Amino acid sequence: MGWLTILPQIVAIGIVLWRKEVILALLAAIFTSELLLLIDAAPATAAMAPIETIERIVNVFSSADSTRVLMFSLIIGCLIAYLRHSGGVTAMVDLLINTGITKTKKQAGLMSFLIGIVLFVESNLSVITASIVSRGLFDKFGMSRERLAYVIDSTSAPVCILLLINGWGAVVLANLNSNGLENAEATLIGTIFYNFYAWIALAIVLYTILSDKLHGPLKECEARTEQAAQRDPAPEFPASSARFMIVPLLSLISLIFIFMYWTGEGAIRSGDGSKSILYATILSCIIAYAMMLSSGRFTHIKLVEIGFQGMNELLQLVTIVLLSLALGASLKVLGTGAFVAGIAGENLPLILIVPMLFLASSIMAFTTGTSWGTFALMIPIGVPLIQMLGLPPAFVISAILGGGVFGDHCSPISDTTMISSVASGCSLLDHVRTQLPYALLGGILTFFVYIIVGLFVI
C-alpha cells in the first residue's frame, strides 16, 4: 500500500492542527485506517468502515495488557484524589519546604528529576511517583503542570534506556538474541555510550531545571500558572498529616517491586509491568481509603464519591488511551511500521545509514506510539546491516533505541506520553505541544551527532 499507510497519521495531525481536538483526530485516523484496509481487501466492502472502526475499538479489550492499562488510567485518578482530599499532599509539601529540602523551584524540579533516575526499573513507576510527590510542590512554587509532565516524561524513558537493568533491557536483549547478533550483552552495554538522544534529552531537562529558563509553548503555560498562583495562593485542601501521602506512596513503590519480582518468577526485570502497576495501584487505593476512613474525617459514602470524582477527571484521557490503543492495532495490520522501516533499507552512503536508522525509528515510534514495538521492528533491520557491512554493533543499535525514545516523546499516542499527562494533571495536547520543541531540539542534535561520530567509528 506504500505511502498510503501513513495517511491515517496525516489525517490525525491535520485535525489536531485544525480543530485542536485529539479524540476526533484519533477517531478519524482509525476510520481512515480501517477504510484503507477494506479497500485493499475488497473495495465493495468499503461502506463497512464505520462498523469496522467500532469493532477495532471494542477489540482493544480482547488484550489483557491493554485492559490493564485502561483500568490503571482510571484507578490512578482515584488514588491521586485520595491523596489530595486527605490533606496529605499539602502536608507533604509543607514538610519538604519547612525542613529545607525544597525551598526553591530548582530544588522542586531536581526532586522530580532524581526520582526519575532512582526509579529506573520501570518507566511508569518513575512517572507516577515523581508526579505524586511533585504536583503539590510545583503548584506551591507556581510552576505549571505542563512543566512537570515534561520533566518526568523526558527523564523516565531516557534513564530506563540507559540503565538497562530493567524490562527495557530485557526486551532489547531478547530482540538482539532472536536476530542472531553475537555478543548481544556486550552490545547492549555498549549502547549506553552511543545513545546520544537519551543523554541529550537528560541534559536539556537538567538545563531547564537549573537555569529556570523556558521556551516556546511551555513558557506561555508557565506564565498563566504564575498569574493564577498569585491570584489564589491558598492550597486546594488544608494540610492534615504527611503520612496520608507517604504511606500510600511507599506502598505503591514497594508493591510494584514485589509484584515485578513475583510475576518475573524471581527476576524483577522479567516481571510484567502492566500487572504489577495495576495490582499495586489498587492495593494502594485500598490503603489510602482505610487510612482516611479510620481518621474519622470521612465516611464510606464520601470516600466513594471522592474516588469517582478522581476517576471522572481522567475520563477524557482514558478515552484517548483507548482510541490510541485501537489506532495502534489498526496501523499494525495496515503495515505502517513495516513501510516506515523500509526507509532505512534504501541505498545510502555508509555514513548515513546509522543517522537514517535513528530517523526511521523516530518516525515509526511517532506513528505507532510504541518504542518497544519500534525496537521489535527495527532491530531485525539493524542486525543484518551490522553483519553485512561490518558496522559497529553498539553504534547501530543505540540509534534504533534512541530513535524509539525520541519518537515516543513526540507522539500524542504514546503510552508514556499519555501517562505523564494523566499523572501530572495536564491535558495531553498541552503536554505534547510543550514538550515537542525540546524533543525536536534533542532529536536534531542527535541526528547530526551520529553523522559526526560516524566519521570516526565507521
One Martini backbone bead per residue (centre of mass of N, CA, C, O) as a GRO file, in nm:
protein
  458
    1MET     BB    1   0.052   0.066  -0.009
    2GLY     BB    2   0.260   0.249   0.106
    3TRP     BB    3   0.200   0.581   0.163
    4LEU     BB    4  -0.095   0.522   0.272
    5THR     BB    5  -0.007   0.422   0.566
    6ILE     BB    6   0.020   0.747   0.663
    7LEU     BB    7  -0.265   0.879   0.642
    8PRO     BB    8  -0.384   0.864   0.932
    9GLN     BB    9  -0.171   1.062   1.055
   10ILE     BB   10  -0.235   1.302   0.875
   11VAL     BB   11  -0.525   1.332   0.965
   12ALA     BB   12  -0.470   1.372   1.268
   13ILE     BB   13  -0.285   1.621   1.247
   14GLY     BB   14  -0.484   1.803   1.093
   15ILE     BB   15  -0.707   1.808   1.316
   16VAL     BB   16  -0.537   1.918   1.546
   17LEU     BB   17  -0.462   2.187   1.398
   18TRP     BB   18  -0.760   2.271   1.339
   19ARG     BB   19  -0.931   2.175   1.625
   20LYS     BB   20  -0.788   2.073   1.883
   21GLU     BB   21  -0.878   1.745   1.863
   22VAL     BB   22  -0.802   1.430   1.962
   23ILE     BB   23  -1.047   1.238   1.945
   24LEU     BB   24  -1.127   1.303   1.655
   25ALA     BB   25  -0.851   1.230   1.531
   26LEU     BB   26  -0.850   0.929   1.614
   27LEU     BB   27  -1.112   0.844   1.478
   28ALA     BB   28  -1.027   0.925   1.190
   29ALA     BB   29  -0.777   0.739   1.179
   30ILE     BB   30  -0.922   0.472   1.215
   31PHE     BB   31  -1.113   0.499   0.977
   32THR     BB   32  -0.894   0.525   0.759
   33SER     BB   33  -0.755   0.255   0.812
   34GLU     BB   34  -1.008   0.073   0.767
   35LEU     BB   35  -1.066   0.170   0.480
   36LEU     BB   36  -0.799   0.073   0.354
   37LEU     BB   37  -0.834  -0.225   0.424
   38LEU     BB   38  -1.096  -0.268   0.261
   39ILE     BB   39  -0.996  -0.175  -0.017
   40ASP     BB   40  -0.766  -0.385  -0.035
   41ALA     BB   41  -0.952  -0.640  -0.006
   42ALA     BB   42  -1.265  -0.501  -0.068
   43PRO     BB   43  -1.411  -0.239  -0.214
   44ALA     BB   44  -1.722  -0.314  -0.161
   45THR     BB   45  -1.672  -0.286   0.176
   46ALA     BB   46  -1.624   0.023   0.256
   47ALA     BB   47  -1.901   0.080   0.412
   48MET     BB   48  -1.782  -0.078   0.683
   49ALA     BB   49  -1.593   0.122   0.836
   50PRO     BB   50  -1.761   0.206   1.088
   51ILE     BB   51  -1.782  -0.081   1.205
   52GLU     BB   52  -1.475  -0.141   1.215
   53THR     BB   53  -1.411   0.085   1.411
   54ILE     BB   54  -1.572  -0.023   1.649
   55GLU     BB   55  -1.436  -0.307   1.662
   56ARG     BB   56  -1.149  -0.204   1.714
   57ILE     BB   57  -1.218  -0.085   1.991
   58VAL     BB   58  -1.334  -0.341   2.123
   59ASN     BB   59  -1.064  -0.519   2.081
   60VAL     BB   60  -0.892  -0.400   2.308
   61PHE     BB   61  -1.030  -0.595   2.535
   62SER     BB   62  -0.876  -0.863   2.432
   63SER     BB   63  -0.645  -0.729   2.585
   64ALA     BB   64  -0.504  -0.746   2.889
   65ASP     BB   65  -0.299  -0.514   2.883
   66SER     BB   66  -0.494  -0.291   2.782
   67THR     BB   67  -0.697  -0.317   3.016
   68ARG     BB   68  -0.496  -0.245   3.239
   69VAL     BB   69  -0.431   0.039   3.141
   70LEU     BB   70  -0.722   0.148   3.170
   71MET     BB   71  -0.760   0.086   3.469
   72PHE     BB   72  -0.522   0.249   3.571
   73SER     BB   73  -0.611   0.530   3.452
   74LEU     BB   74  -0.847   0.540   3.661
   75ILE     BB   75  -0.727   0.458   3.948
   76ILE     BB   76  -0.516   0.687   3.973
   77GLY     BB   77  -0.735   0.902   4.018
   78CYS     BB   78  -0.824   0.796   4.293
   79LEU     BB   79  -0.553   0.816   4.442
   80ILE     BB   80  -0.501   1.119   4.400
   81ALA     BB   81  -0.761   1.212   4.540
   82TYR     BB   82  -0.694   1.099   4.821
   83LEU     BB   83  -0.431   1.260   4.866
   84ARG     BB   84  -0.564   1.538   4.846
   85HIS     BB   85  -0.820   1.520   5.045
   86SER     BB   86  -0.649   1.435   5.303
   87GLY     BB   87  -0.385   1.646   5.308
   88GLY     BB   88  -0.109   1.508   5.236
   89VAL     BB   89   0.012   1.688   5.016
   90THR     BB   90   0.021   1.954   5.175
   91ALA     BB   91   0.191   1.840   5.411
   92MET     BB   92   0.435   1.752   5.237
   93VAL     BB   93   0.508   2.029   5.131
   94ASP     BB   94   0.555   2.160   5.406
   95LEU     BB   95   0.778   1.966   5.496
   96LEU     BB   96   0.984   2.019   5.265
   97ILE     BB   97   1.007   2.325   5.322
   98ASN     BB   98   1.066   2.332   5.638
   99THR     BB   99   1.330   2.134   5.604
  100GLY     BB  100   1.483   2.239   5.321
  101ILE     BB  101   1.458   2.055   5.064
  102THR     BB  102   1.226   2.263   4.930
  103LYS     BB  103   1.272   2.616   4.852
  104THR     BB  104   1.277   2.583   4.536
  105LYS     BB  105   1.240   2.531   4.208
  106LYS     BB  106   1.496   2.366   4.165
  107GLN     BB  107   1.443   2.156   4.389
  108ALA     BB  108   1.177   2.051   4.274
  109GLY     BB  109   1.291   1.960   4.001
  110LEU     BB  110   1.517   1.771   4.112
  111MET     BB  111   1.331   1.570   4.246
  112SER     BB  112   1.198   1.464   3.989
  113PHE     BB  113   1.462   1.381   3.848
  114LEU     BB  114   1.570   1.180   4.069
  115ILE     BB  115   1.334   0.986   4.070
  116GLY     BB  116   1.373   0.900   3.772
  117ILE     BB  117   1.654   0.769   3.829
  118VAL     BB  118   1.603   0.573   4.068
  119LEU     BB  119   1.330   0.456   3.903
  120PHE     BB  120   1.448   0.267   3.643
  121VAL     BB  121   1.283  -0.010   3.639
  122GLU     BB  122   1.017   0.182   3.568
  123SER     BB  123   0.863   0.423   3.393
  124ASN     BB  124   0.581   0.446   3.534
  125LEU     BB  125   0.686   0.462   3.821
  126SER     BB  126   0.845   0.720   3.782
  127VAL     BB  127   0.609   0.902   3.692
  128ILE     BB  128   0.414   0.865   3.929
  129THR     BB  129   0.596   0.938   4.168
  130ALA     BB  130   0.690   1.219   4.073
  131SER     BB  131   0.403   1.343   4.053
  132ILE     BB  132   0.299   1.301   4.341
  133VAL     BB  133   0.531   1.457   4.483
  134SER     BB  134   0.532   1.733   4.280
  135ARG     BB  135   0.260   1.876   4.240
  136GLY     BB  136   0.251   2.049   4.498
  137LEU     BB  137   0.520   2.197   4.450
  138PHE     BB  138   0.452   2.329   4.180
  139ASP     BB  139   0.210   2.486   4.290
  140LYS     BB  140   0.359   2.644   4.512
  141PHE     BB  141   0.575   2.772   4.281
  142GLY     BB  142   0.414   2.827   4.004
  143MET     BB  143   0.420   2.561   3.838
  144SER     BB  144   0.351   2.382   3.577
  145ARG     BB  145   0.218   2.083   3.468
  146GLU     BB  146   0.372   2.080   3.198
  147ARG     BB  147   0.650   2.085   3.328
  148LEU     BB  148   0.624   1.821   3.480
  149ALA     BB  149   0.568   1.638   3.237
  150TYR     BB  150   0.837   1.692   3.099
  151VAL     BB  151   1.033   1.598   3.317
  152ILE     BB  152   0.926   1.301   3.357
  153ASP     BB  153   0.925   1.209   3.057
  154SER     BB  154   1.237   1.309   2.990
  155THR     BB  155   1.352   1.099   3.213
  156SER     BB  156   1.249   0.805   3.219
  157ALA     BB  157   1.321   0.677   2.938
  158PRO     BB  158   1.625   0.752   2.918
  159VAL     BB  159   1.704   0.600   3.177
  160CYS     BB  160   1.593   0.316   3.098
  161ILE     BB  161   1.789   0.304   2.829
  162LEU     BB  162   2.059   0.320   3.006
  163LEU     BB  163   1.947   0.154   3.262
  164LEU     BB  164   1.921  -0.193   3.174
  165ILE     BB  165   1.799  -0.306   3.466
  166ASN     BB  166   1.525  -0.399   3.295
  167GLY     BB  167   1.268  -0.434   3.076
  168TRP     BB  168   1.412  -0.293   2.844
  169GLY     BB  169   1.663  -0.476   2.840
  170ALA     BB  170   1.511  -0.742   2.793
  171VAL     BB  171   1.385  -0.670   2.519
  172VAL     BB  172   1.644  -0.605   2.363
  173LEU     BB  173   1.795  -0.872   2.415
  174ALA     BB  174   1.585  -1.056   2.283
  175ASN     BB  175   1.610  -0.926   1.999
  176LEU     BB  176   1.911  -0.979   1.955
  177ASN     BB  177   1.907  -1.289   1.987
  178SER     BB  178   1.676  -1.354   1.772
  179ASN     BB  179   1.881  -1.211   1.538
  180GLY     BB  180   2.189  -1.320   1.579
  181LEU     BB  181   2.366  -1.160   1.779
  182GLU     BB  182   2.670  -1.120   1.881
  183ASN     BB  183   2.728  -1.017   2.183
  184ALA     BB  184   2.467  -0.880   2.312
  185GLU     BB  185   2.554  -0.776   2.591
  186ALA     BB  186   2.787  -0.592   2.494
  187THR     BB  187   2.611  -0.418   2.311
  188LEU     BB  188   2.420  -0.310   2.524
  189ILE     BB  189   2.637  -0.164   2.688
  190GLY     BB  190   2.747   0.011   2.444
  191THR     BB  191   2.483   0.196   2.410
  192ILE     BB  192   2.523   0.398   2.638
  193PHE     BB  193   2.724   0.589   2.491
  194TYR     BB  194   2.556   0.612   2.196
  195ASN     BB  195   2.291   0.736   2.339
  196PHE     BB  196   2.239   1.053   2.260
  197TYR     BB  197   1.946   1.127   2.316
  198ALA     BB  198   1.933   1.059   2.616
  199TRP     BB  199   2.155   1.257   2.705
  200ILE     BB  200   2.034   1.517   2.582
  201ALA     BB  201   1.760   1.511   2.725
  202LEU     BB  202   1.876   1.526   3.014
  203ALA     BB  203   2.033   1.791   2.974
  204ILE     BB  204   1.785   1.969   2.910
  205VAL     BB  205   1.637   1.923   3.174
  206LEU     BB  206   1.863   2.025   3.361
  207TYR     BB  207   1.880   2.307   3.240
  208THR     BB  208   1.587   2.391   3.298
  209ILE     BB  209   1.607   2.366   3.607
  210LEU     BB  210   1.869   2.545   3.669
  211SER     BB  211   1.781   2.806   3.489
  212ASP     BB  212   1.465   2.865   3.455
  213LYS     BB  213   1.430   2.823   3.136
  214LEU     BB  214   1.184   2.894   2.895
  215HIS     BB  215   1.014   2.768   2.591
  216GLY     BB  216   0.760   2.847   2.423
  217PRO     BB  217   0.471   2.702   2.526
  218LEU     BB  218   0.581   2.662   2.817
  219LYS     BB  219   0.606   2.963   2.888
  220GLU     BB  220   0.303   3.025   2.866
  221CYS     BB  221   0.203   2.829   3.086
  222GLU     BB  222   0.371   2.951   3.316
  223ALA     BB  223   0.247   3.233   3.317
  224ARG     BB  224  -0.043   3.142   3.388
  225THR     BB  225   0.026   2.999   3.655
  226GLU     BB  226   0.149   3.241   3.808
  227GLN     BB  227  -0.108   3.414   3.802
  228ALA     BB  228  -0.291   3.211   3.953
  229ALA     BB  229  -0.114   3.192   4.213
  230GLN     BB  230  -0.146   3.497   4.291
  231ARG     BB  231  -0.462   3.488   4.323
  232ASP     BB  232  -0.438   3.166   4.451
  233PRO     BB  233  -0.229   3.051   4.708
  234ALA     BB  234  -0.406   2.850   4.818
  235PRO     BB  235  -0.474   2.550   4.902
  236GLU     BB  236  -0.697   2.311   4.808
  237PHE     BB  237  -0.613   2.155   5.081
  238PRO     BB  238  -0.583   2.102   5.393
  239ALA     BB  239  -0.368   2.015   5.622
  240SER     BB  240  -0.256   1.728   5.795
  241SER     BB  241  -0.078   1.448   5.713
  242ALA     BB  242   0.193   1.300   5.555
  243ARG     BB  243   0.099   0.998   5.583
  244PHE     BB  244  -0.132   1.014   5.360
  245MET     BB  245   0.111   0.994   5.143
  246ILE     BB  246   0.349   0.810   5.225
  247VAL     BB  247   0.217   0.531   5.260
  248PRO     BB  248   0.088   0.490   4.974
  249LEU     BB  249   0.351   0.544   4.817
  250LEU     BB  250   0.530   0.321   4.941
  251SER     BB  251   0.336   0.098   4.866
  252LEU     BB  252   0.349   0.131   4.563
  253ILE     BB  253   0.652   0.082   4.525
  254SER     BB  254   0.685  -0.191   4.675
  255LEU     BB  255   0.461  -0.349   4.519
  256ILE     BB  256   0.586  -0.335   4.242
  257PHE     BB  257   0.839  -0.497   4.314
  258ILE     BB  258   0.695  -0.748   4.415
  259PHE     BB  259   0.534  -0.806   4.146
  260MET     BB  260   0.780  -0.821   3.963
  261TYR     BB  261   0.905  -1.063   4.109
  262TRP     BB  262   0.659  -1.254   4.080
  263THR     BB  263   0.609  -1.235   3.763
  264GLY     BB  264   0.936  -1.305   3.722
  265GLU     BB  265   1.026  -1.544   3.901
  266GLY     BB  266   1.274  -1.363   4.057
  267ALA     BB  267   1.280  -1.141   3.812
  268ILE     BB  268   1.231  -0.814   3.779
  269ARG     BB  269   1.298  -0.761   3.465
  270SER     BB  270   1.068  -0.998   3.392
  271GLY     BB  271   0.833  -0.853   3.467
  272ASP     BB  272   0.495  -0.739   3.480
  273GLY     BB  273   0.405  -0.418   3.450
  274SER     BB  274   0.091  -0.409   3.421
  275LYS     BB  275   0.027  -0.583   3.666
  276SER     BB  276   0.192  -0.442   3.891
  277ILE     BB  277   0.061  -0.158   3.873
  278LEU     BB  278  -0.232  -0.238   3.916
  279TYR     BB  279  -0.211  -0.386   4.186
  280ALA     BB  280  -0.069  -0.156   4.343
  281THR     BB  281  -0.287   0.064   4.301
  282ILE     BB  282  -0.523  -0.078   4.436
  283LEU     BB  283  -0.390  -0.122   4.717
  284SER     BB  284  -0.328   0.180   4.767
  285CYS     BB  285  -0.622   0.267   4.770
  286ILE     BB  286  -0.706   0.096   5.013
  287ILE     BB  287  -0.510   0.227   5.212
  288ALA     BB  288  -0.614   0.518   5.183
  289TYR     BB  289  -0.904   0.456   5.259
  290ALA     BB  290  -0.848   0.340   5.547
  291MET     BB  291  -0.711   0.595   5.662
  292MET     BB  292  -0.949   0.793   5.615
  293LEU     BB  293  -1.168   0.636   5.771
  294SER     BB  294  -1.005   0.614   6.052
  295SER     BB  295  -0.996   0.933   6.106
  296GLY     BB  296  -1.319   1.043   6.090
  297ARG     BB  297  -1.347   1.254   5.829
  298PHE     BB  298  -1.470   1.002   5.667
  299THR     BB  299  -1.689   0.843   5.471
  300HIS     BB  300  -1.773   0.603   5.261
  301ILE     BB  301  -1.942   0.779   5.068
  302LYS     BB  302  -1.729   1.003   5.032
  303LEU     BB  303  -1.501   0.821   4.918
  304VAL     BB  304  -1.650   0.729   4.669
  305GLU     BB  305  -1.690   1.009   4.554
  306ILE     BB  306  -1.390   1.084   4.532
  307GLY     BB  307  -1.304   0.851   4.349
  308PHE     BB  308  -1.496   0.925   4.107
  309GLN     BB  309  -1.389   1.208   4.064
  310GLY     BB  310  -1.102   1.122   3.987
  311MET     BB  311  -1.187   0.948   3.742
  312ASN     BB  312  -1.345   1.170   3.588
  313GLU     BB  313  -1.094   1.356   3.531
  314LEU     BB  314  -0.974   1.103   3.334
  315LEU     BB  315  -1.176   1.017   3.107
  316GLN     BB  316  -1.063   1.156   2.855
  317LEU     BB  317  -0.782   1.017   2.865
  318VAL     BB  318  -0.888   0.727   2.851
  319THR     BB  319  -1.012   0.760   2.572
  320ILE     BB  320  -0.742   0.816   2.434
  321VAL     BB  321  -0.612   0.549   2.505
  322LEU     BB  322  -0.816   0.368   2.361
  323LEU     BB  323  -0.780   0.492   2.072
  324SER     BB  324  -0.474   0.443   2.056
  325LEU     BB  325  -0.483   0.135   2.071
  326ALA     BB  326  -0.660   0.100   1.819
  327LEU     BB  327  -0.469   0.240   1.619
  328GLY     BB  328  -0.222   0.060   1.659
  329ALA     BB  329  -0.362  -0.200   1.562
  330SER     BB  330  -0.440  -0.097   1.278
  331LEU     BB  331  -0.149  -0.019   1.179
  332LYS     BB  332  -0.032  -0.301   1.195
  333VAL     BB  333  -0.212  -0.418   0.969
  334LEU     BB  334  -0.140  -0.199   0.751
  335GLY     BB  335   0.195  -0.148   0.770
  336THR     BB  336   0.346   0.107   0.876
  337GLY     BB  337   0.606   0.004   1.008
  338ALA     BB  338   0.727  -0.143   0.759
  339PHE     BB  339   0.744   0.107   0.580
  340VAL     BB  340   0.923   0.285   0.757
  341ALA     BB  341   1.158   0.081   0.774
  342GLY     BB  342   1.230   0.107   0.461
  343ILE     BB  343   1.392   0.370   0.476
  344ALA     BB  344   1.661   0.216   0.578
  345GLY     BB  345   1.684   0.031   0.298
  346GLU     BB  346   1.813   0.224   0.137
  347ASN     BB  347   2.042   0.359  -0.067
  348LEU     BB  348   2.333   0.446   0.118
  349PRO     BB  349   2.560   0.595   0.266
  350LEU     BB  350   2.735   0.475   0.522
  351ILE     BB  351   2.720   0.741   0.705
  352LEU     BB  352   2.377   0.738   0.687
  353ILE     BB  353   2.258   0.482   0.818
  354VAL     BB  354   2.236   0.554   1.122
  355PRO     BB  355   2.073   0.819   1.103
  356MET     BB  356   1.834   0.671   0.949
  357LEU     BB  357   1.763   0.480   1.176
  358PHE     BB  358   1.684   0.701   1.371
  359LEU     BB  359   1.461   0.826   1.193
  360ALA     BB  360   1.287   0.571   1.148
  361SER     BB  361   1.233   0.517   1.450
  362SER     BB  362   1.096   0.786   1.507
  363ILE     BB  363   0.859   0.760   1.308
  364MET     BB  364   0.748   0.495   1.416
  365ALA     BB  365   0.696   0.587   1.710
  366PHE     BB  366   0.508   0.820   1.633
  367THR     BB  367   0.289   0.649   1.467
  368THR     BB  368   0.254   0.406   1.699
  369GLY     BB  369   0.342   0.468   2.018
  370THR     BB  370   0.605   0.255   2.025
  371SER     BB  371   0.916   0.156   2.129
  372TRP     BB  372   0.909  -0.154   2.149
  373GLY     BB  373   0.794  -0.197   1.864
  374THR     BB  374   1.033  -0.062   1.724
  375PHE     BB  375   1.249  -0.259   1.811
  376ALA     BB  376   1.115  -0.515   1.679
  377LEU     BB  377   1.140  -0.385   1.377
  378MET     BB  378   1.449  -0.262   1.366
  379ILE     BB  379   1.654  -0.480   1.456
  380PRO     BB  380   1.618  -0.670   1.198
  381ILE     BB  381   1.763  -0.441   1.027
  382GLY     BB  382   2.032  -0.381   1.185
  383VAL     BB  383   2.179  -0.657   1.202
  384PRO     BB  384   2.243  -0.707   0.896
  385LEU     BB  385   2.413  -0.448   0.870
  386ILE     BB  386   2.631  -0.541   1.062
  387GLN     BB  387   2.706  -0.810   0.911
  388MET     BB  388   2.751  -0.695   0.610
  389LEU     BB  389   2.913  -0.398   0.684
  390GLY     BB  390   3.064  -0.379   0.970
  391LEU     BB  391   2.919  -0.240   1.188
  392PRO     BB  392   2.886  -0.107   1.488
  393PRO     BB  393   2.668  -0.239   1.702
  394ALA     BB  394   2.620  -0.016   1.921
  395PHE     BB  395   2.574   0.218   1.720
  396VAL     BB  396   2.322   0.104   1.580
  397ILE     BB  397   2.136   0.031   1.825
  398SER     BB  398   2.130   0.314   1.957
  399ALA     BB  399   1.967   0.449   1.729
  400ILE     BB  400   1.711   0.282   1.769
  401LEU     BB  401   1.660   0.349   2.067
  402GLY     BB  402   1.662   0.661   2.047
  403GLY     BB  403   1.438   0.684   1.831
  404GLY     BB  404   1.211   0.558   2.001
  405VAL     BB  405   1.213   0.778   2.224
  406PHE     BB  406   1.177   1.029   2.049
  407GLY     BB  407   0.904   0.949   1.920
  408ASP     BB  408   0.756   0.922   2.190
  409HIS     BB  409   0.786   1.228   2.277
  410CYS     BB  410   0.609   1.325   2.009
  411SER     BB  411   0.367   1.136   2.075
  412PRO     BB  412   0.011   1.128   2.134
  413ILE     BB  413   0.008   0.780   2.143
  414SER     BB  414   0.180   0.746   2.383
  415ASP     BB  415   0.185   0.600   2.688
  416THR     BB  416   0.389   0.788   2.837
  417THR     BB  417   0.258   1.053   2.754
  418MET     BB  418  -0.020   0.997   2.883
  419ILE     BB  419   0.072   0.931   3.175
  420SER     BB  420   0.208   1.204   3.225
  421SER     BB  421  -0.051   1.373   3.197
  422VAL     BB  422  -0.220   1.229   3.407
  423ALA     BB  423  -0.022   1.255   3.657
  424SER     BB  424   0.004   1.582   3.627
  425GLY     BB  425  -0.272   1.732   3.524
  426CYS     BB  426  -0.275   1.748   3.205
  427SER     BB  427  -0.311   1.787   2.890
  428LEU     BB  428  -0.211   1.619   2.619
  429LEU     BB  429  -0.175   1.851   2.415
  430ASP     BB  430  -0.002   2.031   2.601
  431HIS     BB  431   0.226   1.830   2.642
  432VAL     BB  432   0.312   1.794   2.348
  433ARG     BB  433   0.359   2.101   2.268
  434THR     BB  434   0.573   2.156   2.505
  435GLN     BB  435   0.780   1.913   2.438
  436LEU     BB  436   0.855   1.922   2.133
  437PRO     BB  437   1.091   2.132   2.114
  438TYR     BB  438   1.286   1.967   2.293
  439ALA     BB  439   1.284   1.703   2.131
  440LEU     BB  440   1.372   1.822   1.856
  441LEU     BB  441   1.642   1.925   1.948
  442GLY     BB  442   1.752   1.649   2.033
  443GLY     BB  443   1.711   1.507   1.755
  444ILE     BB  444   1.882   1.692   1.574
  445LEU     BB  445   2.147   1.664   1.728
  446THR     BB  446   2.166   1.356   1.705
  447PHE     BB  447   2.182   1.326   1.400
  448PHE     BB  448   2.459   1.486   1.376
  449VAL     BB  449   2.623   1.317   1.574
  450TYR     BB  450   2.614   1.054   1.407
  451ILE     BB  451   2.771   1.168   1.169
  452ILE     BB  452   3.030   1.255   1.317
  453VAL     BB  453   3.098   0.984   1.462
  454GLY     BB  454   3.099   0.811   1.200
  455LEU     BB  455   3.378   0.919   1.094
  456PHE     BB  456   3.534   0.742   1.335
  457VAL     BB  457   3.374   0.437   1.351
  458ILE     BB  458   3.344   0.354   1.023
   0.00000   0.00000   0.00000
